[in-house]
Amino acid sequence: MPDGRLELEYGATTDLVRSLTDVRFKLLAFVPTIAGTAVALLGRHTQPAELLAVGALGLVATLGVVVYELHNTELYEYAIGRAEALERELGMALLSGRPSHERERPLALVYAAVLGAWSYLVAWGALAAAGAGHAQELGGAVAAGAAVASVLVLLRRGDDSVPARAAPVASAGG
């Protein structure tokens, strides 16, 4: 592949990496803010049905965001691998010289906390609707369990996944 095409592909690949990074940071700012606001606002004189409805909506929406994030993480890893392969072919070392780090741990912690917050509202609402004593406190215990389970599942998923490796760059001569 002629150098001009390699440079064009490298530019498109790094644009994809930037775009995926931008989406990730926007979600990491938005999702916890919404969950925290909902918990704070609903924590005062709210009916069990409202807790349950808003909590269920938030929980399902957040699960959708987490699945989307997991897909984007795979795409991000592929794009990084492809950019590194292109850099080797072009004699560059911007991304290939980057320090490795555990990118998924902070994400797992943030999303687990958010899933725990929504679980709190769902559990509190369901327990209160069922007439259980100490529904709010029990909801908090359920939320803590949900958050711990979520972080363990997300971290395990990150440990089990093998980063997608980009295909080698075809050389100009072959």
mmCIF file of the C-alpha atoms, coordinates in Angstrom:
data_MODEL
# 
_entry.id   MODEL 
# 
loop_
_atom_site.group_PDB 
_atom_site.id 
_atom_site.type_symbol 
_atom_site.label_atom_id 
_atom_site.label_alt_id 
_atom_site.label_comp_id 
_atom_site.label_asym_id 
_atom_site.label_entity_id 
_atom_site.label_seq_id 
_atom_site.pdbx_PDB_ins_code 
_atom_site.Cartn_x 
_atom_site.Cartn_y 
_atom_site.Cartn_z 
_atom_site.occupancy 
_atom_site.B_iso_or_equiv 
_atom_site.pdbx_formal_charge 
_atom_site.auth_seq_id 
_atom_site.auth_comp_id 
_atom_site.auth_asym_id 
_atom_site.auth_atom_id 
_atom_site.pdbx_PDB_model_num 
ATOM 1   C CA . MET A 1 1   ? 0.000   0.000   0.000  1.00 0.00 ? 1   MET A CA 1 
ATOM 2   C CA . PRO A 1 2   ? 1.517   3.361   -0.986 1.00 0.00 ? 2   PRO A CA 1 
ATOM 3   C CA . ASP A 1 3   ? 2.504   5.654   1.898  1.00 0.00 ? 3   ASP A CA 1 
ATOM 4   C CA . GLY A 1 4   ? -0.225  8.168   0.991  1.00 0.00 ? 4   GLY A CA 1 
ATOM 5   C CA . ARG A 1 5   ? -2.902  5.536   1.505  1.00 0.00 ? 5   ARG A CA 1 
ATOM 6   C CA . LEU A 1 6   ? -1.267  4.415   4.747  1.00 0.00 ? 6   LEU A CA 1 
ATOM 7   C CA . GLU A 1 7   ? -1.247  7.988   6.017  1.00 0.00 ? 7   GLU A CA 1 
ATOM 8   C CA . LEU A 1 8   ? -4.886  8.425   5.005  1.00 0.00 ? 8   LEU A CA 1 
ATOM 9   C CA . GLU A 1 9   ? -5.864  5.224   6.789  1.00 0.00 ? 9   GLU A CA 1 
ATOM 10  C CA . TYR A 1 10  ? -3.820  6.232   9.831  1.00 0.00 ? 10  TYR A CA 1 
ATOM 11  C CA . GLY A 1 11  ? -5.633  9.588   9.947  1.00 0.00 ? 11  GLY A CA 1 
ATOM 12  C CA . ALA A 1 12  ? -9.033  7.909   9.706  1.00 0.00 ? 12  ALA A CA 1 
ATOM 13  C CA . THR A 1 13  ? -8.083  5.365   12.370 1.00 0.00 ? 13  THR A CA 1 
ATOM 14  C CA . THR A 1 14  ? -6.842  7.979   14.843 1.00 0.00 ? 14  THR A CA 1 
ATOM 15  C CA . ASP A 1 15  ? -9.988  10.042  14.168 1.00 0.00 ? 15  ASP A CA 1 
ATOM 16  C CA . LEU A 1 16  ? -12.015 6.965   15.155 1.00 0.00 ? 16  LEU A CA 1 
ATOM 17  C CA . VAL A 1 17  ? -9.956  6.571   18.345 1.00 0.00 ? 17  VAL A CA 1 
ATOM 18  C CA . ARG A 1 18  ? -10.566 10.243  19.224 1.00 0.00 ? 18  ARG A CA 1 
ATOM 19  C CA . SER A 1 19  ? -14.280 9.932   18.512 1.00 0.00 ? 19  SER A CA 1 
ATOM 20  C CA . LEU A 1 20  ? -14.657 6.816   20.667 1.00 0.00 ? 20  LEU A CA 1 
ATOM 21  C CA . THR A 1 21  ? -12.691 8.470   23.463 1.00 0.00 ? 21  THR A CA 1 
ATOM 22  C CA . ASP A 1 22  ? -14.920 11.546  23.264 1.00 0.00 ? 22  ASP A CA 1 
ATOM 23  C CA . VAL A 1 23  ? -18.098 9.437   23.481 1.00 0.00 ? 23  VAL A CA 1 
ATOM 24  C CA . ARG A 1 24  ? -16.684 7.543   26.462 1.00 0.00 ? 24  ARG A CA 1 
ATOM 25  C CA . PHE A 1 25  ? -15.900 10.698  28.427 1.00 0.00 ? 25  PHE A CA 1 
ATOM 26  C CA . LYS A 1 26  ? -19.288 12.237  27.670 1.00 0.00 ? 26  LYS A CA 1 
ATOM 27  C CA . LEU A 1 27  ? -21.042 9.096   28.906 1.00 0.00 ? 27  LEU A CA 1 
ATOM 28  C CA . LEU A 1 28  ? -18.854 8.968   32.011 1.00 0.00 ? 28  LEU A CA 1 
ATOM 29  C CA . ALA A 1 29  ? -19.863 12.528  32.837 1.00 0.00 ? 29  ALA A CA 1 
ATOM 30  C CA . PHE A 1 30  ? -23.540 12.232  31.965 1.00 0.00 ? 30  PHE A CA 1 
ATOM 31  C CA . VAL A 1 31  ? -24.615 8.809   33.276 1.00 0.00 ? 31  VAL A CA 1 
ATOM 32  C CA . PRO A 1 32  ? -23.468 9.178   36.917 1.00 0.00 ? 32  PRO A CA 1 
ATOM 33  C CA . THR A 1 33  ? -24.788 12.746  37.062 1.00 0.00 ? 33  THR A CA 1 
ATOM 34  C CA . ILE A 1 34  ? -28.278 11.649  36.036 1.00 0.00 ? 34  ILE A CA 1 
ATOM 35  C CA . ALA A 1 35  ? -28.288 8.708   38.473 1.00 0.00 ? 35  ALA A CA 1 
ATOM 36  C CA . GLY A 1 36  ? -27.044 10.818  41.370 1.00 0.00 ? 36  GLY A CA 1 
ATOM 37  C CA . THR A 1 37  ? -29.586 13.532  40.660 1.00 0.00 ? 37  THR A CA 1 
ATOM 38  C CA . ALA A 1 38  ? -32.420 11.005  40.456 1.00 0.00 ? 38  ALA A CA 1 
ATOM 39  C CA . VAL A 1 39  ? -31.459 9.410   43.779 1.00 0.00 ? 39  VAL A CA 1 
ATOM 40  C CA . ALA A 1 40  ? -31.165 12.812  45.449 1.00 0.00 ? 40  ALA A CA 1 
ATOM 41  C CA . LEU A 1 41  ? -34.480 14.109  44.123 1.00 0.00 ? 41  LEU A CA 1 
ATOM 42  C CA . LEU A 1 42  ? -36.449 10.912  44.691 1.00 0.00 ? 42  LEU A CA 1 
ATOM 43  C CA . GLY A 1 43  ? -35.111 10.449  48.198 1.00 0.00 ? 43  GLY A CA 1 
ATOM 44  C CA . ARG A 1 44  ? -37.699 12.849  49.608 1.00 0.00 ? 44  ARG A CA 1 
ATOM 45  C CA . HIS A 1 45  ? -41.362 11.980  50.043 1.00 0.00 ? 45  HIS A CA 1 
ATOM 46  C CA . THR A 1 46  ? -41.602 9.835   46.947 1.00 0.00 ? 46  THR A CA 1 
ATOM 47  C CA . GLN A 1 47  ? -44.221 7.189   46.379 1.00 0.00 ? 47  GLN A CA 1 
ATOM 48  C CA . PRO A 1 48  ? -43.041 3.570   45.979 1.00 0.00 ? 48  PRO A CA 1 
ATOM 49  C CA . ALA A 1 49  ? -44.445 3.379   42.451 1.00 0.00 ? 49  ALA A CA 1 
ATOM 50  C CA . GLU A 1 50  ? -42.389 6.437   41.429 1.00 0.00 ? 50  GLU A CA 1 
ATOM 51  C CA . LEU A 1 51  ? -39.226 4.962   42.922 1.00 0.00 ? 51  LEU A CA 1 
ATOM 52  C CA . LEU A 1 52  ? -39.837 1.693   41.125 1.00 0.00 ? 52  LEU A CA 1 
ATOM 53  C CA . ALA A 1 53  ? -40.702 3.281   37.775 1.00 0.00 ? 53  ALA A CA 1 
ATOM 54  C CA . VAL A 1 54  ? -37.853 5.792   37.657 1.00 0.00 ? 54  VAL A CA 1 
ATOM 55  C CA . GLY A 1 55  ? -35.384 3.253   39.046 1.00 0.00 ? 55  GLY A CA 1 
ATOM 56  C CA . ALA A 1 56  ? -36.372 0.605   36.503 1.00 0.00 ? 56  ALA A CA 1 
ATOM 57  C CA . LEU A 1 57  ? -36.137 3.080   33.633 1.00 0.00 ? 57  LEU A CA 1 
ATOM 58  C CA . GLY A 1 58  ? -32.704 4.248   34.776 1.00 0.00 ? 58  GLY A CA 1 
ATOM 59  C CA . LEU A 1 59  ? -31.473 0.716   35.376 1.00 0.00 ? 59  LEU A CA 1 
ATOM 60  C CA . VAL A 1 60  ? -32.510 -0.514  31.933 1.00 0.00 ? 60  VAL A CA 1 
ATOM 61  C CA . ALA A 1 61  ? -31.127 2.592   30.216 1.00 0.00 ? 61  ALA A CA 1 
ATOM 62  C CA . THR A 1 62  ? -27.820 2.254   32.067 1.00 0.00 ? 62  THR A CA 1 
ATOM 63  C CA . LEU A 1 63  ? -27.557 -1.431  31.155 1.00 0.00 ? 63  LEU A CA 1 
ATOM 64  C CA . GLY A 1 64  ? -27.998 -0.355  27.533 1.00 0.00 ? 64  GLY A CA 1 
ATOM 65  C CA . VAL A 1 65  ? -25.222 2.218   27.905 1.00 0.00 ? 65  VAL A CA 1 
ATOM 66  C CA . VAL A 1 66  ? -22.937 -0.411  29.478 1.00 0.00 ? 66  VAL A CA 1 
ATOM 67  C CA . VAL A 1 67  ? -23.531 -2.822  26.563 1.00 0.00 ? 67  VAL A CA 1 
ATOM 68  C CA . TYR A 1 68  ? -22.863 0.034   24.140 1.00 0.00 ? 68  TYR A CA 1 
ATOM 69  C CA . GLU A 1 69  ? -19.685 0.918   26.043 1.00 0.00 ? 69  GLU A CA 1 
ATOM 70  C CA . LEU A 1 70  ? -18.465 -2.689  25.947 1.00 0.00 ? 70  LEU A CA 1 
ATOM 71  C CA . HIS A 1 71  ? -18.952 -2.759  22.168 1.00 0.00 ? 71  HIS A CA 1 
ATOM 72  C CA . ASN A 1 72  ? -17.153 0.574   21.790 1.00 0.00 ? 72  ASN A CA 1 
ATOM 73  C CA . THR A 1 73  ? -14.292 -0.749  23.925 1.00 0.00 ? 73  THR A CA 1 
ATOM 74  C CA . GLU A 1 74  ? -13.788 -3.625  21.493 1.00 0.00 ? 74  GLU A CA 1 
ATOM 75  C CA . LEU A 1 75  ? -13.873 -1.219  18.569 1.00 0.00 ? 75  LEU A CA 1 
ATOM 76  C CA . TYR A 1 76  ? -11.466 1.119   20.391 1.00 0.00 ? 76  TYR A CA 1 
ATOM 77  C CA . GLU A 1 77  ? -8.990  -1.699  21.051 1.00 0.00 ? 77  GLU A CA 1 
ATOM 78  C CA . TYR A 1 78  ? -9.169  -2.776  17.416 1.00 0.00 ? 78  TYR A CA 1 
ATOM 79  C CA . ALA A 1 79  ? -8.583  0.811   16.232 1.00 0.00 ? 79  ALA A CA 1 
ATOM 80  C CA . ILE A 1 80  ? -5.609  1.229   18.583 1.00 0.00 ? 80  ILE A CA 1 
ATOM 81  C CA . GLY A 1 81  ? -4.131  -2.034  17.318 1.00 0.00 ? 81  GLY A CA 1 
ATOM 82  C CA . ARG A 1 82  ? -4.646  -0.953  13.719 1.00 0.00 ? 82  ARG A CA 1 
ATOM 83  C CA . ALA A 1 83  ? -3.084  2.457   14.370 1.00 0.00 ? 83  ALA A CA 1 
ATOM 84  C CA . GLU A 1 84  ? -0.085  0.772   16.001 1.00 0.00 ? 84  GLU A CA 1 
ATOM 85  C CA . ALA A 1 85  ? 0.359   -1.489  12.951 1.00 0.00 ? 85  ALA A CA 1 
ATOM 86  C CA . LEU A 1 86  ? 0.142   1.505   10.638 1.00 0.00 ? 86  LEU A CA 1 
ATOM 87  C CA . GLU A 1 87  ? 2.660   3.409   12.768 1.00 0.00 ? 87  GLU A CA 1 
ATOM 88  C CA . ARG A 1 88  ? 5.154   0.566   12.454 1.00 0.00 ? 88  ARG A CA 1 
ATOM 89  C CA . GLU A 1 89  ? 4.748   0.646   8.687  1.00 0.00 ? 89  GLU A CA 1 
ATOM 90  C CA . LEU A 1 90  ? 5.087   4.437   8.615  1.00 0.00 ? 90  LEU A CA 1 
ATOM 91  C CA . GLY A 1 91  ? 8.032   4.538   11.043 1.00 0.00 ? 91  GLY A CA 1 
ATOM 92  C CA . MET A 1 92  ? 6.065   6.400   13.730 1.00 0.00 ? 92  MET A CA 1 
ATOM 93  C CA . ALA A 1 93  ? 5.646   5.681   17.429 1.00 0.00 ? 93  ALA A CA 1 
ATOM 94  C CA . LEU A 1 94  ? 2.892   7.883   18.821 1.00 0.00 ? 94  LEU A CA 1 
ATOM 95  C CA . LEU A 1 95  ? 0.328   5.280   19.932 1.00 0.00 ? 95  LEU A CA 1 
ATOM 96  C CA . SER A 1 96  ? 2.628   2.284   19.894 1.00 0.00 ? 96  SER A CA 1 
ATOM 97  C CA . GLY A 1 97  ? 4.810   3.984   22.494 1.00 0.00 ? 97  GLY A CA 1 
ATOM 98  C CA . ARG A 1 98  ? 1.890   4.624   24.866 1.00 0.00 ? 98  ARG A CA 1 
ATOM 99  C CA . PRO A 1 99  ? 2.055   3.187   28.354 1.00 0.00 ? 99  PRO A CA 1 
ATOM 100 C CA . SER A 1 100 ? -0.269  0.281   28.938 1.00 0.00 ? 100 SER A CA 1 
ATOM 101 C CA . HIS A 1 101 ? -2.786  0.590   31.722 1.00 0.00 ? 101 HIS A CA 1 
ATOM 102 C CA . GLU A 1 102 ? -5.993  -0.980  32.901 1.00 0.00 ? 102 GLU A CA 1 
ATOM 103 C CA . ARG A 1 103 ? -8.561  1.115   31.045 1.00 0.00 ? 103 ARG A CA 1 
ATOM 104 C CA . GLU A 1 104 ? -11.537 -0.945  32.134 1.00 0.00 ? 104 GLU A CA 1 
ATOM 105 C CA . ARG A 1 105 ? -11.144 -0.638  35.910 1.00 0.00 ? 105 ARG A CA 1 
ATOM 106 C CA . PRO A 1 106 ? -12.275 2.985   36.222 1.00 0.00 ? 106 PRO A CA 1 
ATOM 107 C CA . LEU A 1 107 ? -15.147 2.308   33.815 1.00 0.00 ? 107 LEU A CA 1 
ATOM 108 C CA . ALA A 1 108 ? -16.214 -0.730  35.826 1.00 0.00 ? 108 ALA A CA 1 
ATOM 109 C CA . LEU A 1 109 ? -16.228 1.283   39.042 1.00 0.00 ? 109 LEU A CA 1 
ATOM 110 C CA . VAL A 1 110 ? -18.272 4.141   37.582 1.00 0.00 ? 110 VAL A CA 1 
ATOM 111 C CA . TYR A 1 111 ? -20.852 1.938   35.886 1.00 0.00 ? 111 TYR A CA 1 
ATOM 112 C CA . ALA A 1 112 ? -21.135 -0.351  38.930 1.00 0.00 ? 112 ALA A CA 1 
ATOM 113 C CA . ALA A 1 113 ? -21.871 2.657   41.139 1.00 0.00 ? 113 ALA A CA 1 
ATOM 114 C CA . VAL A 1 114 ? -24.547 3.856   38.723 1.00 0.00 ? 114 VAL A CA 1 
ATOM 115 C CA . LEU A 1 115 ? -26.127 0.403   38.455 1.00 0.00 ? 115 LEU A CA 1 
ATOM 116 C CA . GLY A 1 116 ? -26.114 0.282   42.253 1.00 0.00 ? 116 GLY A CA 1 
ATOM 117 C CA . ALA A 1 117 ? -27.872 3.661   42.443 1.00 0.00 ? 117 ALA A CA 1 
ATOM 118 C CA . TRP A 1 118 ? -30.652 2.566   40.107 1.00 0.00 ? 118 TRP A CA 1 
ATOM 119 C CA . SER A 1 119 ? -30.920 -0.762  41.937 1.00 0.00 ? 119 SER A CA 1 
ATOM 120 C CA . TYR A 1 120 ? -31.373 1.198   45.160 1.00 0.00 ? 120 TYR A CA 1 
ATOM 121 C CA . LEU A 1 121 ? -34.404 3.003   43.790 1.00 0.00 ? 121 LEU A CA 1 
ATOM 122 C CA . VAL A 1 122 ? -35.884 -0.206  42.350 1.00 0.00 ? 122 VAL A CA 1 
ATOM 123 C CA . ALA A 1 123 ? -35.350 -2.209  45.539 1.00 0.00 ? 123 ALA A CA 1 
ATOM 124 C CA . TRP A 1 124 ? -36.550 0.573   47.827 1.00 0.00 ? 124 TRP A CA 1 
ATOM 125 C CA . GLY A 1 125 ? -39.665 1.118   45.708 1.00 0.00 ? 125 GLY A CA 1 
ATOM 126 C CA . ALA A 1 126 ? -40.461 -2.593  45.447 1.00 0.00 ? 126 ALA A CA 1 
ATOM 127 C CA . LEU A 1 127 ? -39.916 -3.211  49.156 1.00 0.00 ? 127 LEU A CA 1 
ATOM 128 C CA . ALA A 1 128 ? -41.946 -0.158  50.153 1.00 0.00 ? 128 ALA A CA 1 
ATOM 129 C CA . ALA A 1 129 ? -44.754 -1.199  47.807 1.00 0.00 ? 129 ALA A CA 1 
ATOM 130 C CA . ALA A 1 130 ? -44.726 -4.652  49.426 1.00 0.00 ? 130 ALA A CA 1 
ATOM 131 C CA . GLY A 1 131 ? -44.999 -3.043  52.863 1.00 0.00 ? 131 GLY A CA 1 
ATOM 132 C CA . ALA A 1 132 ? -41.586 -4.219  54.075 1.00 0.00 ? 132 ALA A CA 1 
ATOM 133 C CA . GLY A 1 133 ? -40.202 -2.511  57.158 1.00 0.00 ? 133 GLY A CA 1 
ATOM 134 C CA . HIS A 1 134 ? -36.984 -0.526  56.690 1.00 0.00 ? 134 HIS A CA 1 
ATOM 135 C CA . ALA A 1 135 ? -37.482 -0.553  52.906 1.00 0.00 ? 135 ALA A CA 1 
ATOM 136 C CA . GLN A 1 136 ? -34.994 2.268   52.333 1.00 0.00 ? 136 GLN A CA 1 
ATOM 137 C CA . GLU A 1 137 ? -32.235 0.597   54.357 1.00 0.00 ? 137 GLU A CA 1 
ATOM 138 C CA . LEU A 1 138 ? -32.876 -2.781  52.731 1.00 0.00 ? 138 LEU A CA 1 
ATOM 139 C CA . GLY A 1 139 ? -32.826 -1.063  49.346 1.00 0.00 ? 139 GLY A CA 1 
ATOM 140 C CA . GLY A 1 140 ? -29.417 0.311   50.230 1.00 0.00 ? 140 GLY A CA 1 
ATOM 141 C CA . ALA A 1 141 ? -28.174 -3.190  51.044 1.00 0.00 ? 141 ALA A CA 1 
ATOM 142 C CA . VAL A 1 142 ? -29.530 -4.494  47.735 1.00 0.00 ? 142 VAL A CA 1 
ATOM 143 C CA . ALA A 1 143 ? -27.836 -1.586  45.951 1.00 0.00 ? 143 ALA A CA 1 
ATOM 144 C CA . ALA A 1 144 ? -24.494 -2.345  47.596 1.00 0.00 ? 144 ALA A CA 1 
ATOM 145 C CA . GLY A 1 145 ? -24.781 -5.977  46.526 1.00 0.00 ? 145 GLY A CA 1 
ATOM 146 C CA . ALA A 1 146 ? -25.729 -4.959  42.986 1.00 0.00 ? 146 ALA A CA 1 
ATOM 147 C CA . ALA A 1 147 ? -22.794 -2.558  42.770 1.00 0.00 ? 147 ALA A CA 1 
ATOM 148 C CA . VAL A 1 148 ? -20.307 -5.161  44.005 1.00 0.00 ? 148 VAL A CA 1 
ATOM 149 C CA . ALA A 1 149 ? -21.710 -7.817  41.653 1.00 0.00 ? 149 ALA A CA 1 
ATOM 150 C CA . SER A 1 150 ? -21.604 -5.355  38.748 1.00 0.00 ? 150 SER A CA 1 
ATOM 151 C CA . VAL A 1 151 ? -17.998 -4.349  39.322 1.00 0.00 ? 151 VAL A CA 1 
ATOM 152 C CA . LEU A 1 152 ? -16.935 -7.992  39.609 1.00 0.00 ? 152 LEU A CA 1 
ATOM 153 C CA . VAL A 1 153 ? -18.723 -8.930  36.383 1.00 0.00 ? 153 VAL A CA 1 
ATOM 154 C CA . LEU A 1 154 ? -17.362 -5.928  34.497 1.00 0.00 ? 154 LEU A CA 1 
ATOM 155 C CA . LEU A 1 155 ? -13.811 -6.474  35.733 1.00 0.00 ? 155 LEU A CA 1 
ATOM 156 C CA . ARG A 1 156 ? -13.974 -10.164 34.929 1.00 0.00 ? 156 ARG A CA 1 
ATOM 157 C CA . ARG A 1 157 ? -15.282 -9.384  31.477 1.00 0.00 ? 157 ARG A CA 1 
ATOM 158 C CA . GLY A 1 158 ? -12.339 -7.026  30.969 1.00 0.00 ? 158 GLY A CA 1 
ATOM 159 C CA . ASP A 1 159 ? -9.853  -9.645  32.190 1.00 0.00 ? 159 ASP A CA 1 
ATOM 160 C CA . ASP A 1 160 ? -11.320 -12.387 29.984 1.00 0.00 ? 160 ASP A CA 1 
ATOM 161 C CA . SER A 1 161 ? -11.466 -10.371 26.805 1.00 0.00 ? 161 SER A CA 1 
ATOM 162 C CA . VAL A 1 162 ? -8.558  -10.526 24.435 1.00 0.00 ? 162 VAL A CA 1 
ATOM 163 C CA . PRO A 1 163 ? -7.993  -7.217  22.697 1.00 0.00 ? 163 PRO A CA 1 
ATOM 164 C CA . ALA A 1 164 ? -8.803  -7.415  19.017 1.00 0.00 ? 164 ALA A CA 1 
ATOM 165 C CA . ARG A 1 165 ? -5.661  -7.205  16.963 1.00 0.00 ? 165 ARG A CA 1 
ATOM 166 C CA . ALA A 1 166 ? -5.740  -5.323  13.743 1.00 0.00 ? 166 ALA A CA 1 
ATOM 167 C CA . ALA A 1 167 ? -4.766  -7.009  10.548 1.00 0.00 ? 167 ALA A CA 1 
ATOM 168 C CA . PRO A 1 168 ? -1.190  -6.405  9.476  1.00 0.00 ? 168 PRO A CA 1 
ATOM 169 C CA . VAL A 1 169 ? -0.621  -3.622  6.994  1.00 0.00 ? 169 VAL A CA 1 
ATOM 170 C CA . ALA A 1 170 ? -0.047  -4.844  3.478  1.00 0.00 ? 170 ALA A CA 1 
ATOM 171 C CA . SER A 1 171 ? 3.224   -3.501  2.181  1.00 0.00 ? 171 SER A CA 1 
ATOM 172 C CA . ALA A 1 172 ? 3.391   -1.413  -0.982 1.00 0.00 ? 172 ALA A CA 1 
ATOM 173 C CA . GLY A 1 173 ? 5.260   -4.149  -2.796 1.00 0.00 ? 173 GLY A CA 1 
ATOM 174 C CA . GLY A 1 174 ? 2.945   -7.048  -2.094 1.00 0.00 ? 174 GLY A CA 1 
# 
